[in-house]
Structure formats: C-alpha cells, structure tokens
Amino acid sequence: MKRNRLSVIFAVLACICIFSVAAIYNQCQIQQEEKEAPTIKLEIYEGPIYLSDDGACCYRVKANVTGAPIPDVVFLKDDSDGTLGKYIAQVNLYDSSEIYTLTATATNLEGTASDSIEISWGCDGDKEIEQGEAPTIELEIYEGPLSAEGDDICYYRIKAIVTGSPIPTIEFSKDDSNEALGKYIAQVNLYDSSEIYTLIATATNLEGTASDSINLGWGCSNNVAREPLIVVDLTSLETQILNLINNIRVSNGLGVLQPNQILTDIARSRCSDMINRSYFSHYTPDGKNIFNILKENGVSYVNAGENLGKSTPASSGTPEAFANAWMASPTHKANIVRSVYSKIGIGVVDGGGRRVVATVFTN
C-alpha cells in the first residue's frame, strides 16, 4: 500500500514539474535575431511599357534584397512615388534617345549595399500599362459604445475595410485617438447624450477615391462597462511604432494593443538603463529580466513579453526598420502577433550615438 501511495505521489510531482517547465518556457520566448549585412540586386520587373497618355516609356524595377534585420531600400528615382511598394520603383523615359541609370541602396543596422541598372527606351508605342484597381471602403463599428472612466464620454472605435491597388491611403474626418489605433481604426468621442456624429472616411489611390460614412449616437448607459480612454503620453517615434505594430495585428485579424502608461514608463526606463550602463540585453547587469521588473512595479499579468532593438547611429533606427527587424525574427514576431496580449508599453531613448527601443507586452 505504501509503495502504491509513493508511486502516486511521484507521478503527481512529475506532472507538476512538467507543467512548471512549460510555463517558464512560455514566458521566456525572447531571443535576439541573427544579424547579416544587406545585399541588393536590381532586375526589371515589368517593361518596357508604353504610356500613351504622356508618351513615356515605363519600366518597373524590383530590388531583391537579403539581410537581417530586413533592410530599408531607397531608390534614386521612383516615378510611382512609392505606390508600388518599397521594393519596386518605376522609371519613366520621355525621349527615345534617353538612357537612365537607376541606383538603389539597401541599409540595415549591419551596413549598406548598392546596385544599379541601365534603362533605355525600348518601347514600340503599342503596349499599354495595365490598370490598377479603384479603391473601395466600408466602415463598421470595431468597439463600442463604451463609457470612459472618470469622464462623461461615450466613444466608439470604427474600422475601415478597404480594397484597391495600389493599397489606398485612409483619411478619417475625426480620430480622437490621434492615430494611436493604427491607420485603419479611428476613435470618436461623444460628449453629450443628444450628440450625433457622422464619421466620414476616404480611401485614395492612383485609380480614384471612395468614401463611406457611419452615424454614431450616444448609446451608453450606466450598465455599460466603463473603460479608460487612451491617455498615454507617447513621443512621435513611439506613436509610429505603436501604429506599425497595431497595423500588423489588424492585418492578421487580431485586436489592437492599448498603450499603457506604466508599461511605457517601464519600457523607457529599460532603454535608459541600457544606454547608461552600456549593455543591450533582456537581462540587466544585476540579472533581472522584464518579468522581475514588472513584478517590482506591481504589474499583474498572466502572459508578458519584451522586444528590444538598437541602432548605431541613432538616425538609422527608423520605426519601420525596427518593425521590419522584429517581423523577420520568429520570436519577436510571435510577441507582436500573440493574441493574448492586450496592452503595450513603448520606449525610445537616444544616447551615446545610438537609439534603443523597448516594447513591453502584457495581457
């Protein structure tokens, strides 16, 4: 009998140990991405194509790049004004004797690489450029009506569903979140129970413009759950990073992350500490990680994570460069698109010729 009881006890202890290891592994999926200097190779993607409206001969040139973090690409000339995406540029020639040498540069935190390609007329005047797709837009309530804690405010969050090629730009007639929710979601605050606001959104690309509108009335009552409005004081760079992360989440069918002041203060403190004590790691010189720091600041969580980034010089660390680097790393990407997260803190601090970024995620 005693032997049977001991067997049961050992089995239970074994299960507890396995569960604990899984929980610790769940919290510690934070690694640094591999680094690789960029390479770039230009090739003709489309063309020559004759543009009959202005008598031009058009080429579209694609940049094939490698590197980690994913490099940013800058073309010396792009007659599409960026509408074909960051890896394709358009070059228009207006004379049959014209020859143009297109140069493109790829840059990441590990260095710079360039390539060039010579483009000449090549058109016979009978090949037309293909048509894009005119934009469409439809507005729908994403969240709301919600009451703001401590304020007599009723607010809605409205999502724009768009199609079109090239991808349209979106403009809302009102956005009380100041773009903190990303470019596809706007927040509308109502301050009076009799107020009705008509939100208008416009989608625009090279093929045209489309608009949609939605009427928003008060809709709140004492029975509606009260939630805080976004009141986090973010810098311009921090706001841009927030927008990029939330756009990625929306494109993956996930909810946006709400900026949190405590998490933001922790993220900024992490960046300052790394600059002041000359290290770059998920662990401080004293051996503390983000989980220790959250608990020290009284932050309760079930799931949490941290993404870090740095650039030298500081000016090379654009929001897009950091976002691209994180999305190129499986563990960093997993934090950005993890469905259980709902809050985020973002810190960006420059010092000593470098820029350090920290993002802290919790549920």
C-alpha positions as CSV (number, residue, x, y, z in Angstrom):
1,M,0.0,0.0,0.0
2,K,2.8,2.4,0.9
3,R,4.6,1.6,-2.3
4,N,1.4,2.5,-4.3
5,R,1.0,5.7,-2.4
6,L,4.6,6.7,-3.2
7,S,4.0,5.9,-6.9
8,V,1.0,8.2,-7.0
9,I,3.0,11.0,-5.2
10,F,5.9,10.7,-7.7
11,A,3.5,10.8,-10.6
12,V,1.8,14.0,-9.3
13,L,5.2,15.6,-8.7
14,A,6.3,14.7,-12.2
15,C,3.2,16.3,-13.7
16,I,3.8,19.5,-11.6
17,C,7.4,19.7,-12.8
18,I,6.4,19.3,-16.5
19,F,3.7,22.0,-16.2
20,S,6.2,24.4,-14.5
21,V,8.8,23.9,-17.2
22,A,6.1,24.6,-19.9
23,A,5.0,27.8,-18.0
24,I,8.6,29.1,-17.7
25,Y,9.3,28.3,-21.4
26,N,6.1,30.2,-22.3
27,Q,7.4,33.3,-20.5
28,C,10.9,33.2,-21.8
29,Q,10.5,33.1,-25.6
30,I,12.7,36.2,-26.0
31,Q,15.7,35.9,-28.3
32,Q,17.8,38.2,-30.5
33,E,17.5,37.9,-34.2
34,E,20.5,36.9,-36.3
35,K,22.4,39.8,-37.9
36,E,23.5,39.9,-41.6
37,A,24.8,42.7,-43.7
38,P,22.5,43.7,-46.6
39,T,22.8,42.7,-50.3
40,I,20.8,44.1,-53.2
41,K,20.3,43.1,-56.8
42,L,18.1,45.1,-59.2
43,E,16.1,43.5,-62.0
44,I,13.5,44.6,-64.5
45,Y,10.1,43.6,-63.0
46,E,7.9,44.9,-65.8
47,G,8.6,46.8,-69.0
48,P,9.2,48.4,-71.3
49,I,5.6,49.6,-71.2
50,Y,4.3,52.5,-73.3
51,L,2.3,55.1,-71.5
52,S,0.1,56.6,-74.3
53,D,-1.3,59.4,-72.2
54,D,2.1,61.2,-71.8
55,G,4.2,59.4,-74.4
56,A,6.6,57.9,-71.9
57,C,8.3,54.5,-71.9
58,C,8.0,52.9,-68.5
59,Y,10.0,50.3,-66.6
60,R,9.3,48.8,-63.2
61,V,12.5,47.7,-61.4
62,K,12.5,45.3,-58.5
63,A,15.1,45.3,-55.7
64,N,15.9,41.7,-54.5
65,V,17.4,42.1,-51.0
66,T,18.8,40.0,-48.2
67,G,20.0,40.8,-44.7
68,A,18.9,40.8,-41.1
69,P,17.3,42.9,-39.9
70,I,15.4,43.3,-43.2
71,P,17.0,46.3,-45.0
72,D,15.3,49.5,-45.9
73,V,15.5,50.3,-49.7
74,V,16.0,53.7,-51.2
75,F,15.7,54.3,-55.0
76,L,17.4,57.3,-56.6
77,K,14.3,57.7,-58.7
78,D,10.8,56.4,-58.4
79,D,8.1,57.9,-60.7
80,S,5.4,55.9,-58.9
81,D,6.0,58.0,-55.7
82,G,6.2,54.8,-53.7
83,T,2.8,53.4,-54.7
84,L,4.3,50.1,-56.0
85,G,5.7,49.2,-52.6
86,K,9.1,49.7,-51.0
87,Y,10.9,47.1,-53.3
88,I,9.7,48.3,-56.7
89,A,10.4,51.6,-58.4
90,Q,9.0,53.0,-61.7
91,V,11.2,54.9,-64.2
92,N,9.6,56.9,-67.0
93,L,11.6,57.8,-70.1
94,Y,10.3,60.7,-72.3
95,D,12.7,60.5,-75.2
96,S,13.8,57.6,-77.4
97,S,17.4,58.5,-77.0
98,E,17.3,58.8,-73.2
99,I,19.3,56.4,-71.1
100,Y,18.9,56.4,-67.3
101,T,21.0,54.5,-64.7
102,L,18.8,53.7,-61.7
103,T,20.7,53.2,-58.4
104,A,19.2,51.7,-55.2
105,T,20.6,51.4,-51.7
106,A,19.8,48.8,-49.1
107,T,20.5,49.7,-45.4
108,N,20.1,47.9,-42.1
109,L,21.9,48.0,-38.8
110,E,24.8,45.9,-40.2
111,G,25.7,48.1,-43.1
112,T,24.8,49.4,-46.6
113,A,24.9,47.9,-50.1
114,S,24.0,49.4,-53.6
115,D,23.3,48.2,-57.1
116,S,22.4,50.0,-60.4
117,I,20.8,49.1,-63.7
118,E,20.8,50.9,-67.0
119,I,17.5,51.6,-68.6
120,S,16.9,52.8,-72.2
121,W,13.7,53.5,-74.3
122,G,12.8,50.1,-75.8
123,C,9.1,50.9,-76.4
124,D,7.3,50.5,-79.7
125,G,4.3,52.6,-78.7
126,D,1.7,49.8,-78.8
127,K,1.9,48.3,-75.3
128,E,-0.3,50.0,-72.7
129,I,0.3,50.0,-68.9
130,E,-2.1,47.7,-67.1
131,Q,-4.9,49.1,-65.0
132,G,-4.9,49.3,-61.2
133,E,-7.9,48.7,-59.1
134,A,-10.1,51.6,-57.8
135,P,-10.5,51.7,-54.1
136,T,-13.5,50.6,-52.0
137,I,-14.1,51.4,-48.4
138,E,-16.7,50.2,-45.8
139,L,-16.9,51.4,-42.2
140,E,-18.0,49.2,-39.3
141,I,-18.1,49.5,-35.5
142,Y,-15.0,47.8,-34.1
143,E,-15.7,48.6,-30.4
144,G,-18.4,50.5,-28.6
145,P,-20.4,52.2,-27.4
146,L,-18.0,52.4,-24.3
147,S,-18.0,54.8,-21.4
148,A,-14.7,56.5,-20.4
149,E,-13.7,56.1,-16.8
150,G,-13.9,59.4,-14.9
151,D,-15.4,61.3,-17.9
152,D,-18.9,61.7,-19.2
153,I,-17.9,60.5,-22.6
154,C,-19.3,57.8,-24.9
155,Y,-16.9,56.6,-27.5
156,Y,-16.7,54.3,-30.5
157,R,-13.9,52.7,-32.4
158,I,-14.5,52.4,-36.1
159,K,-12.7,50.1,-38.5
160,A,-12.2,50.9,-42.3
161,I,-12.3,47.8,-44.5
162,V,-10.6,48.7,-47.8
163,T,-9.6,47.2,-51.2
164,G,-7.8,48.6,-54.1
165,S,-4.5,48.5,-56.0
166,P,-2.2,50.2,-55.2
167,I,-3.1,50.0,-51.5
168,P,-5.2,53.1,-50.7
169,T,-4.4,55.7,-48.1
170,I,-7.1,56.3,-45.5
171,E,-8.3,59.6,-44.1
172,F,-10.9,59.9,-41.3
173,S,-12.9,63.1,-40.7
174,K,-12.3,62.6,-37.0
175,D,-9.9,60.5,-34.8
176,D,-9.8,61.2,-31.1
177,S,-7.1,58.5,-30.6
178,N,-4.7,60.7,-32.6
179,E,-3.8,57.6,-34.8
180,A,-2.8,55.5,-31.7
181,L,-5.0,52.7,-33.0
182,G,-3.4,52.5,-36.4
183,K,-4.3,53.8,-39.8
184,Y,-7.4,51.6,-40.3
185,I,-9.2,52.4,-36.9
186,A,-10.4,55.7,-35.6
187,Q,-11.9,56.7,-32.3
188,V,-14.9,59.0,-32.0
189,N,-15.8,60.6,-28.6
190,L,-19.3,61.9,-27.9
191,Y,-19.7,64.4,-25.1
192,D,-23.5,64.8,-24.9
193,S,-26.3,62.3,-24.9
194,S,-28.1,64.2,-27.7
195,E,-25.0,64.4,-29.9
196,I,-24.9,62.5,-33.2
197,Y,-21.7,62.5,-35.2
198,T,-21.3,61.3,-38.8
199,L,-17.8,59.9,-39.3
200,I,-16.6,60.0,-42.9
201,A,-13.6,58.1,-44.2
202,T,-12.0,58.4,-47.6
203,A,-9.8,55.8,-49.4
204,T,-7.5,57.1,-52.2
205,N,-5.0,55.6,-54.6
206,L,-3.9,56.3,-58.2
207,E,-7.1,54.9,-59.6
208,G,-9.5,57.1,-57.7
209,T,-11.3,57.9,-54.4
210,A,-14.0,56.2,-52.5
211,S,-15.8,57.3,-49.3
212,D,-18.1,55.8,-46.7
213,S,-19.8,57.2,-43.6
214,I,-21.4,56.0,-40.4
215,N,-23.7,57.7,-37.9
216,L,-22.8,57.5,-34.2
217,G,-25.2,58.3,-31.4
218,W,-24.7,58.3,-27.6
219,G,-25.7,54.6,-27.0
220,C,-24.1,54.5,-23.5
221,S,-25.8,53.8,-20.2
222,N,-24.9,53.2,-16.6
223,N,-25.0,49.5,-17.4
224,V,-22.2,49.7,-20.0
225,A,-18.8,48.6,-18.8
226,R,-16.5,51.6,-18.2
227,E,-13.1,51.5,-19.8
228,P,-10.3,54.1,-19.8
229,L,-9.6,56.3,-22.8
230,I,-6.1,56.3,-24.3
231,V,-4.3,59.0,-22.3
232,V,-0.7,57.7,-22.6
233,D,1.8,60.5,-23.5
234,L,3.8,59.0,-26.4
235,T,6.5,60.6,-28.4
236,S,6.3,60.8,-32.2
237,L,8.6,57.8,-32.7
238,E,6.8,55.8,-30.0
239,T,3.4,56.6,-31.7
240,Q,4.8,55.5,-35.1
241,I,6.0,52.2,-33.7
242,L,2.6,51.6,-32.0
243,N,0.8,52.3,-35.3
244,L,3.0,49.9,-37.2
245,I,2.5,47.1,-34.6
246,N,-1.2,47.6,-34.5
247,N,-1.4,47.7,-38.3
248,I,0.4,44.3,-38.3
249,R,-2.1,42.9,-35.8
250,V,-5.2,44.2,-37.6
251,S,-3.8,42.6,-40.9
252,N,-3.5,39.3,-39.0
253,G,-7.1,39.5,-37.7
254,L,-6.1,40.5,-34.2
255,G,-7.2,43.3,-31.9
256,V,-5.1,46.4,-31.4
257,L,-2.9,46.8,-28.4
258,Q,-3.8,49.6,-26.0
259,P,-0.9,51.8,-24.8
260,N,-0.4,51.7,-21.1
261,Q,1.4,54.4,-19.1
262,I,3.0,52.1,-16.5
263,L,4.3,49.8,-19.3
264,T,5.5,52.8,-21.3
265,D,7.4,54.1,-18.2
266,I,9.0,50.7,-17.7
267,A,10.0,50.5,-21.4
268,R,11.6,53.9,-21.3
269,S,13.4,53.0,-18.1
270,R,14.7,49.8,-19.7
271,C,16.1,51.9,-22.7
272,S,17.7,54.5,-20.4
273,D,19.3,51.8,-18.2
274,M,20.8,50.0,-21.3
275,I,22.3,53.3,-22.5
276,N,23.5,54.5,-19.1
277,R,25.1,51.1,-18.2
278,S,26.3,50.3,-21.7
279,Y,24.6,47.0,-22.3
280,F,22.0,45.6,-24.6
281,S,20.2,42.5,-23.3
282,H,16.9,41.2,-21.9
283,Y,18.8,40.8,-18.6
284,T,20.2,43.7,-16.6
285,P,23.8,43.6,-15.2
286,D,22.1,42.6,-11.9
287,G,20.4,39.6,-13.6
288,K,16.8,41.0,-13.7
289,N,14.6,40.5,-16.7
290,I,11.3,42.0,-17.7
291,F,9.3,39.6,-15.6
292,N,11.2,40.7,-12.5
293,I,10.8,44.3,-13.4
294,L,7.0,44.0,-14.0
295,K,6.5,42.4,-10.6
296,E,8.7,45.1,-8.9
297,N,6.4,47.7,-10.4
298,G,3.3,46.0,-9.2
299,V,2.1,44.9,-12.6
300,S,-0.1,41.8,-12.6
301,Y,0.0,39.6,-15.7
302,V,-0.5,36.1,-16.9
303,N,1.4,36.5,-20.1
304,A,4.2,39.0,-20.8
305,G,7.0,39.6,-23.3
306,E,9.6,42.1,-24.4
307,N,11.1,43.1,-27.8
308,L,14.3,45.1,-27.9
309,G,16.1,46.9,-30.8
310,K,19.1,49.2,-31.2
311,S,20.7,51.2,-34.0
312,T,24.0,52.9,-34.5
313,P,23.9,55.7,-35.5
314,A,20.6,56.6,-33.8
315,S,19.2,58.2,-37.0
316,S,19.3,54.8,-38.8
317,G,16.8,53.4,-36.3
318,T,13.5,54.3,-38.0
319,P,10.2,52.9,-36.7
320,E,9.9,50.9,-40.0
321,A,13.5,49.5,-39.6
322,F,12.7,48.2,-36.1
323,A,9.3,46.8,-37.1
324,N,10.8,45.0,-40.1
325,A,13.6,43.5,-37.9
326,W,11.1,42.2,-35.4
327,M,8.9,40.7,-38.0
328,A,11.9,39.0,-39.6
329,S,12.6,37.2,-36.2
330,P,10.2,34.4,-35.3
331,T,10.4,35.0,-31.6
332,H,9.9,38.8,-31.9
333,K,7.1,38.3,-34.4
334,A,5.4,35.9,-32.0
335,N,5.2,38.7,-29.4
336,I,3.7,41.2,-31.9
337,V,1.0,38.8,-33.2
338,R,0.3,37.0,-29.9
339,S,-3.5,37.0,-29.5
340,V,-3.5,37.0,-25.7
341,Y,-1.8,40.4,-25.4
342,S,-3.9,43.5,-25.0
343,K,-1.6,46.1,-23.6
344,I,1.7,47.6,-24.7
345,G,4.4,50.0,-23.5
346,I,6.9,51.5,-25.9
347,G,10.1,53.4,-25.1
348,V,12.5,55.1,-27.4
349,V,15.7,56.7,-26.0
350,D,18.7,58.1,-27.8
351,G,22.1,58.4,-26.2
352,G,25.8,57.8,-26.8
353,G,25.3,57.9,-30.6
354,R,22.7,55.0,-30.6
355,R,19.0,54.5,-30.3
356,V,17.5,51.9,-28.1
357,V,13.8,50.7,-28.3
358,A,11.9,48.5,-25.9
359,T,8.3,47.2,-26.3
360,V,6.6,45.5,-23.3
361,F,3.6,43.4,-23.9
362,T,1.1,42.1,-21.3
363,N,-2.5,40.8,-21.2
